[in-house]
Amino acid sequence: MHPDVYKRPLFLLLVALIIGLTCFYHPAPGKRDVSRFLPQKEVTLAGRVESFAIRKKDKQNVWISVSAVNGYAASGRVYARIDGPAPQWKDTVLLAGKLQVPYGVDLPGNFDWRSYLASKYTFAEMKASQTLVVDRAAWPWRVIRAVRSDILRVFEMSFPEPLSGIASGILLGERGEFSPELYTAFQDSGAVHLLVASGGNVGFVTLMTLAVGVLLGLRRRLLLVVALFTAAGYTLVAGADAPLLRAYLMAASGCVGYFLGRNSGIFQGLVLAGLLILCLSPAAVFETGFQMSFLATVAIVIFLNNYRVPGSWPKAVRFFTQIFLATLASQLALLPVFTNVFYKVSLTGLLSNMVLVPFASFLMGLEFAYYVFSVLHVGILLYYPCLWSLSLFQYLVEFFASFRFSAFSVTAWSAGSVAAYYVVLFWASQLPHKKFARRLFVPCFVLAACSFCWGYWSSSRPVAYLVSEWNKRAVMVRVQKGEALVFNDGISEEKLRRAFCALGLSRVTFAAGFDASSIVLDGLSSLTPRPFVSLWPGEETAVPGGTVRARWELRRASDGHVWEDTGYYNPARSSLSYCVRHRAKEICIGGRGRFVRLSDGRIVDSILNKTVQTAW
């Protein structure tokens, strides 16, 4: 890829837009958003269904684009939970039920449902007790949803679980309810991305349509139009989420460039697709799915264009070499995302994807052919090949995940480390262009060094995290990089484990209120159980990075006054407060984690279901 592509206005605009949204944008409801009606819990809501139903046991969940609430004009989206059969995609409906704030607990490393909905511009939920379809969708939408429902029905009736879920995931991105063991196997083998309908699916459908069109002798321009219409149909049937829309917009951009006589290239089409998606939905920049698919696609395009496989090599060797390069590029691009989202790195991903990616493409074509044959009542011709292929795919996933070191847990990287990593990766991707790489070396080295140093400094400052989950609390006091003391009062083991990974803590000492022997902390190099029950008020002990001093429990009155509950101490019945000293700084945890007092006398309170961060 010629270095001049990085000077194009659209690329520079996309980079500026991503940086600006990341630093300054925060999804918020509009003036007429449905969430403004939250004080009125029982409401009647009018709107249109904007998603395929998500099945959850005995409920059907859908996103509704709202047009009115209790007869008043409104806007925005609501996530509706409906008992029994749900209205279908693009139907206009009336819902009566309870409007509520989405449940959410801001605990580092743990899934926050409220934040997830906010990234999709949804700030209210609804438990619908009554549902009425006012107007059915137009016939094109009915055809699309009927095809999708029929495909899923055929798979469910034909194949046992989990094979039916694997088939639905590979073809349409709607996987079934897998067992925790099987889903972990997909993660450890690096194949979980194959269960999501992505840009690769759209590309495969487009290429298959082009291949069939060439065999039928269609003219090139007519063939491109047919391929775009076919890919558009698949994109809609598969749910039209961000990865699919981006891939389709990229393909459409390339075709428009062809019609206009411009060789824009796949990279320019990708940039244009990213701009359109972020302009229409700025919050997509915070979605893990968008980040992963966009980064992987960009890396594959750059690496395959810069590191070209010699044309003199045999076709089979070139094919697998290109798969290896594409897999390597995507794995390198996604390493920080996997680390900071899943806290796990797959070591067998490079090898497994060389086998599973082309196998998934083969399965995609085979599953679609089986569905067509089933509609024609001759599905038995492909039933056993499809069944055996799905079983082999599951076996390979479990095989690649079975190695002892197929995947290992890690802690999150700092923002500075992530920035430095991508700067170095970009420079490495340009090495085939020797002159360009030499010009880039000094600015990239300086930028990477500054980013890494900033990340190291920011992750080394003494910081306290006050975590709250309803009536449970914990205070994590970081004394130096990767090391922290934990004062826990009821937060569960698994949630704490993920919080430690998210905060980059590799050495943890439990100071009070927790039996550390019962917790499993993969990825942490050191775990020290130290409840300090033997300390009396005034006594102290050394800990990594400083000292801990026990004192009479600090309490806070309703007027804000902090006082010390002195008296007889019984370790079995009473609780103490602890003060952590690091160099000349000290922080005291009071009220069993309800607040902390800093060296300068400032009081920082815990906030219900929030994580409060304060330097000390």
Salt bridges, closest charged atoms under 4 A:
ASP4 OD2 - HIS2 ND1 3.38
ASP4 OD1 - LYS7 NZ 3.73
GLU50 OE2 - ARG48 NE 2.89
GLU50 OE1 - LYS90 NZ 3.19
ASP83 OD1 - LYS59 NZ 2.45
ASP91 OD1 - ARG145 NH1 2.97
GLU125 OE2 - ARG81 NH2 2.59
ASP150 OD1 - ARG153 NH2 2.58
GLU156 OE2 - ARG55 NH1 2.80
GLU174 OE2 - ARG55 NH2 3.16
GLU174 OE1 - ARG148 NH2 2.33
ASP188 OD1 - LYS344 NZ 3.24
GLU287 OE2 - LYS120 NZ 3.85
GLU469 OE2 - LYS495 NZ 2.29
GLU483 OE2 - ARG507 NH1 2.83
ASP489 OD2 - ARG473 NH2 3.41
ASP489 OD1 - ARG592 NH2 2.86
GLU494 OE2 - ARG497 NH2 2.98
GLU553 OE1 - ARG555 NH2 3.18
GLU564 OE1 - ARG551 NH2 3.31
ASP565 OD2 - ARG555 NE 3.16
GLU586 OE2 - ARG549 NH2 3.27
GLU586 OE2 - ARG581 NH2 3.60
ASP600 OD2 - ARG602 NE 2.78
ASP605 OD1 - ARG556 NH1 2.26
